[in-house]
Every structure is written in C-alpha cells, then in structure tokens.
Amino acid sequence: MSVAARLKDPAFWAEWAALAGLIALVIVFQALNPTFLSPGNIASMLVAAAILIILAVGQTFVIATAGIDLSIASVMTMGAVAFGLSYTAGWGLGPACLLAVAAAGVAGAVNGMIIAWGKIADFIVTLGMLSAASGLALILADGKPVTIVDPVLLRLSTGGFGIFGWTFLIALAVAVIAHVALFRTRFGTHLLATGGAPESAAAMGISTRRIKIAVYSISGALAGLGAILLVARVGAAEPASNTSFLLNSVAAVVLGGVSLFGGRGTIVGPVIGALLLTALVNGLTLLGVAQFYQPLAVGIVVVLAALMTRFQK
C-alpha cells in the first residue's frame, strides 16, 4: 500500500491516534505558550506522567484479556497507606516498599481469583474491591494522611538525569519490561490468546484462569509501585482515593489503541496516551484554563479516541 493510500485509510489514523494527538497538542500549546516546551516544563510533565504510565501498563495487561480493573486507584491508595504505616513503624524503606507492592499485588490476585474461579464479571468484582480497598485504607490510616520524610524518597522525586526524572525512568523501565513480556514471551502469547478467543485458548491447553489471575496480580503490583512513587512525590500517604488515576489509566489505554474486547494489545500506545493526557492538562494549566474544564477536555479526547477504535483492523 502506498503512503498516500495509507494516509487515507481510517485504520492507519486509528492505530496512531495517540501519537498524532500528542504531536498536535505539542504544536498548538507551544504556539499559544512558548514555555510549554521549555526544559523545565518538559521535565515536570514527564514526572507527572510517571505514575499514570505505570498504572496504564497494568491496566493494559487486564484489558488485553477483555477485562477491566476499576480498583487500580484504590489499591494504589491502600498500598500507599501500607507503605506509610510500615515506614513510620520503623520497618525501614526497603521492607516498606516491599509491603506496598505485596499488599497491592495480593488485592489484585484476589480480584483475579474471584473473577477466574467464581466466574463473576470483572466489572462487579473490581468495583467491589474499589470500595473495599478505599475503606481499608481509611480504616488503617484513621482517615488521616501519614507524613513521610525520607532523603531517598526526596531524591527519587526531585532527582534525575537531565530532563528525565528518576520516577519517569522507572516508569519507562516498567514499560520496556512489559513490552518484552507481552510480545517476546509465551506468557504474552497466552495472554493475548485468552483475550482474543478464550474458548480456543482453553482448547489449546492454555490455563485461562491462571492468565486472568496473573494479569490482575500484575495490575495490583504495579499499583503498589505507583503508590511508592506517589508517596515520594507528595511526601505523605493519603488515605483518600484519587479517582482521576482510575479514569485516566483507562483513558490512556483506550487512547493507545488497546482493544476493549481483548486480544489486541500494545505497551507503546498506552504510554503515549498517558503522555498525551498529561500534556493536555499541563497545557491547559499554562493557558490559564480553569481546572473545572480540564476533565471535560480529557473526556472529549477519550470519546474521540474510542470512536477511532471502530476503524481498527
């Protein structure tokens, strides 16, 4: 197919919608505010996108199996509280980090086991976990933020290499590992097969139940990693869930071209989608647009991206 023919093909634009949207946003915001592409603002955007990238990667594994994890933000909050309480109890930074990832991973595994073995819709199970994890975080923290002051966390949140902060580099490493796992391993092949044709996958000897449990465990564990970065960034473990992380993690995956019906996945797409959403909010803030309008803009972009997925092959 010639270049001209590909440019006229709606499927081409559906596949590259996130990248095209990101480039368009950069051009528009830079024209309206020259500080948008300043080194300082780029570094700020990359750091701001780090947690969303990690959550979007976890959400990608789940959605590629035709599922959805509505509890990812609440599980991250629970992991942050577990991290904060264990750290203030004198566990030390390393054990506290391990507990955060383990606690969130266990919550994800519980989601997966109930969905796989109980055969209950993922929407219902993860919605229940959303409420349970939020409630548990509030109970453990007594509804109060757990302040954490640690020099290592401070360096993690403020240091970096050039315009690339350490948190963004961690998110980038997670994305690279996820890409290899999804497209270069037997696990990734089985995962996509489970999402695309579960009956056929089971007939081929693939344990679709184990795959389901694994992807929700991965989503939970990555939420735990996100919790550590969030605590490092904020300086406290907040027991109140931030639902914007949930909505934006799903939005980044949709923008990235991952099929909501399963069987089709990509890691690069959701990463670009996360960067697009972060750039959108950052650009609107620089232009002085009221914060109330920002969720509206994000919603419009996501709906347009969802419409574009109709043309995917």
C-alpha positions in Angstrom: 0.0 0.0 0.0 1.4 3.4 -1.0 2.0 6.2 1.6 -0.9 8.2 0.1 -3.3 5.2 0.4 -2.2 4.6 4.0 -2.9 8.2 4.9 -6.4 7.9 3.5 -7.1 4.7 5.4 -9.0 5.3 8.7 -7.4 2.3 10.3 -4.0 4.0 10.0 -5.2 7.0 11.9 -6.9 4.8 14.5 -3.7 2.9 15.1 -1.6 6.1 15.5 -4.3 8.3 17.1 -2.4 8.8 20.4 0.8 9.9 18.7 -0.9 12.1 16.2 -2.9 13.7 19.0 0.2 14.2 21.1 2.1 15.9 18.2 -0.9 18.1 17.6 -1.2 19.2 21.2 2.5 20.0 21.4 2.3 22.2 18.3 -0.8 24.0 19.5 0.3 24.6 23.1 3.8 25.7 22.0 2.3 28.2 19.6 0.0 29.6 22.3 2.6 29.5 25.1 6.3 29.3 24.3 7.2 28.0 27.7 5.4 24.7 27.0 8.5 23.1 25.5 10.9 24.6 27.9 13.2 22.0 29.6 11.7 22.7 33.0 8.2 22.2 31.8 9.1 19.0 29.9 10.8 17.6 32.9 7.7 18.4 35.0 5.3 16.7 32.5 7.4 13.6 32.4 7.5 13.3 36.2 3.8 13.9 36.3 3.1 11.2 33.7 5.2 8.5 35.5 2.6 7.2 37.8 -0.1 7.2 35.1 2.3 5.3 32.8 2.8 2.6 35.4 -1.0 2.3 36.0 -1.7 2.3 32.3 0.7 -0.6 31.8 -1.0 -2.6 34.5 -4.4 -1.7 33.0 -3.2 -2.8 29.6 -2.5 -6.3 30.7 -6.0 -6.6 32.1 -7.8 -5.0 29.2 -5.9 -7.2 26.7 -7.7 -10.2 28.3 -11.1 -8.4 27.8 -11.3 -7.3 31.4 -11.0 -4.1 33.3 -9.6 -3.1 36.7 -11.8 -0.5 38.4 -9.9 -0.9 41.7 -6.5 0.1 40.5 -6.5 3.6 42.0 -8.0 2.4 45.3 -5.5 -0.4 45.5 -2.7 2.1 44.9 -4.1 4.2 47.8 -4.2 1.1 50.1 -0.6 0.3 49.1 0.4 3.9 49.9 -1.1 3.6 53.4 0.5 0.2 54.0 3.8 1.8 52.9 3.3 4.8 55.2 2.3 2.9 58.3 5.1 0.3 58.0 7.7 3.0 57.4 6.6 5.1 60.4 6.5 1.9 62.5 10.3 1.6 61.9 10.3 -1.1 59.2 12.8 0.8 57.0 12.4 2.0 53.5 13.1 -1.4 51.7 10.7 -3.5 53.7 8.0 -0.8 53.5 8.3 -0.7 49.7 8.1 -4.5 49.5 4.9 -4.4 51.7 3.3 -1.8 49.5 3.9 -3.8 46.3 2.9 -7.1 48.1 -0.3 -5.7 49.6 -1.4 -4.2 46.3 -0.4 -7.4 44.5 -2.5 -9.6 46.9 -5.5 -7.3 46.3 -5.0 -7.8 42.6 -4.7 -11.5 43.0 -7.9 -11.7 45.0 -9.6 -9.9 42.1 -8.2 -12.4 39.6 -9.2 -15.4 41.7 -12.7 -14.3 42.2 -13.1 -13.5 38.5 -11.4 -16.7 37.3 -12.8 -19.2 39.8 -16.0 -17.5 40.8 -16.9 -16.6 37.2 -18.2 -13.2 38.3 -18.0 -10.2 35.9 -14.7 -8.3 36.3 -16.7 -5.0 36.4 -18.5 -6.2 39.6 -15.5 -7.7 41.3 -13.2 -4.8 40.8 -15.9 -2.4 41.7 -16.3 -4.2 45.0 -12.5 -4.2 45.5 -12.5 -0.4 44.8 -14.8 0.1 47.7 -13.1 -2.4 50.0 -9.6 -1.1 49.4 -10.7 2.5 49.8 -12.4 1.6 53.1 -9.5 -0.4 54.4 -7.1 2.5 53.6 -9.3 4.9 55.6 -9.6 2.5 58.5 -5.9 1.7 58.7 -4.9 5.4 58.5 -7.8 6.6 60.7 -8.7 8.9 57.9 -5.5 11.0 58.3 -2.5 11.4 56.0 0.6 9.6 57.0 3.5 12.0 56.6 6.8 10.5 55.4 10.1 12.4 55.3 13.0 10.3 53.8 16.0 11.6 51.9 15.9 8.7 49.5 12.3 9.4 48.5 13.1 13.1 48.2 16.0 12.3 45.8 13.7 9.9 43.9 11.0 12.6 43.4 13.3 15.5 42.6 16.4 14.0 41.1 17.1 12.6 37.6 19.2 12.7 34.5 18.7 15.8 32.5 15.0 16.3 31.8 14.3 12.7 32.8 13.4 12.4 36.4 14.0 9.1 38.3 10.3 8.4 38.5 9.9 8.7 34.8 12.9 6.5 34.2 11.4 3.9 36.5 8.1 4.1 34.6 10.0 3.8 31.3 11.8 0.7 32.6 8.4 -0.8 33.6 7.1 -0.2 30.1 10.1 -1.8 28.4 9.8 -4.9 30.6 6.1 -5.1 30.0 6.6 -4.8 26.2 9.1 -7.7 26.3 6.7 -9.8 28.4 3.8 -9.1 26.2 5.4 -9.7 22.8 8.5 -11.8 23.4 7.3 -14.4 25.9 5.0 -17.4 26.0 3.0 -15.6 28.8 2.3 -12.7 26.4 1.1 -15.0 23.7 -1.2 -16.9 26.1 -2.5 -13.6 27.4 -3.5 -12.2 24.0 -5.0 -15.6 23.1 -7.0 -15.6 26.3 -8.4 -12.1 25.4 -9.0 -12.8 21.8 -10.6 -16.2 21.9 -10.8 -17.7 25.4 -12.6 -20.9 24.3 -9.9 -21.6 21.6 -7.2 -20.8 24.0 -8.6 -23.2 26.6 -8.9 -25.9 23.9 -5.2 -25.4 23.1 -4.3 -26.2 26.7 -3.8 -22.6 27.9 -4.9 -22.1 31.5 -7.1 -19.0 31.0 -7.8 -18.9 34.7 -4.1 -18.6 35.6 -3.7 -15.9 33.0 -6.6 -14.0 34.5 -5.2 -14.3 38.0 -1.7 -13.3 36.7 -2.8 -10.1 34.9 -4.8 -8.8 37.9 -1.9 -9.6 40.1 0.4 -7.6 37.8 -2.1 -4.7 37.8 -2.2 -4.8 41.6 1.6 -5.0 42.0 2.1 -2.1 39.6 -0.4 -0.1 41.5 1.8 -0.8 44.6 4.8 0.5 42.7 2.8 3.6 41.8 1.9 4.0 45.4 5.6 4.3 46.3 6.2 6.9 43.6 3.1 8.8 44.8 4.2 8.9 48.4 7.7 10.1 47.2 6.1 12.8 45.2 3.5 14.0 47.7 5.5 13.4 50.9 2.6 11.6 52.6 0.4 8.6 52.2 -3.1 10.0 51.6 -5.9 7.6 52.6 -8.4 9.2 50.2 -8.5 7.7 46.8 -7.9 9.8 43.7 -10.4 8.6 41.1 -8.7 10.5 38.3 -5.9 7.9 38.3 -8.5 5.2 37.5 -10.3 7.2 34.8 -7.0 8.3 33.2 -5.5 4.8 33.3 -8.4 3.5 31.3 -8.3 6.6 29.1 -4.6 6.1 28.3 -5.2 2.5 27.3 -8.1 3.5 25.0 -6.1 6.3 23.5 -3.2 3.9 23.0 -5.3 1.7 20.7 -5.7 -1.4 23.0 -9.0 -3.2 22.2 -11.5 -3.2 25.0 -12.7 -6.5 23.6 -9.3 -8.2 24.3 -6.9 -10.0 22.1 -5.1 -6.8 20.9 -2.5 -5.1 23.0 0.3 -2.6 22.9 2.5 -1.0 25.5 3.8 1.9 23.5 0.3 3.2 22.7 -0.8 3.5 26.4 2.5 5.1 27.3 1.9 7.7 24.6 -1.7 8.0 25.7 -0.5 8.8 29.3 1.9 11.4 27.9 -0.9 12.9 25.8 -3.3 13.2 28.8 -0.5 14.8 31.0 0.4 17.2 28.2 -3.3 18.2 27.8 -3.7 19.0 31.4 -0.4 20.8 31.6 -1.0 22.9 28.5 -4.5 23.9 29.7 -3.0 24.9 33.0 -0.3 27.1 31.3 -3.0 28.8 29.3 -4.9 29.7 32.5 -7.9 27.5 31.7 -9.9 26.8 34.9 -9.3 23.4 36.4 -13.0 22.6 36.2 -12.8 22.5 32.4 -9.9 20.1 32.3 -11.8 16.8 33.0 -14.2 17.9 30.2 -11.4 18.2 27.8 -10.0 14.8 28.8 -13.4 13.3 28.4 -13.8 14.7 24.9 -10.4 13.4 23.8 -11.1 9.9 25.2 -14.5 9.6 23.4 -12.9 10.7 20.1 -10.2 8.1 20.6 -12.9 5.4 21.3 -14.7 6.3 18.1 -11.4 6.0 16.2 -11.0 2.4 17.5 -14.0 1.4 15.4 -11.7 1.6 12.4 -9.0 -0.6 13.8 -8.3 -3.8 11.9 
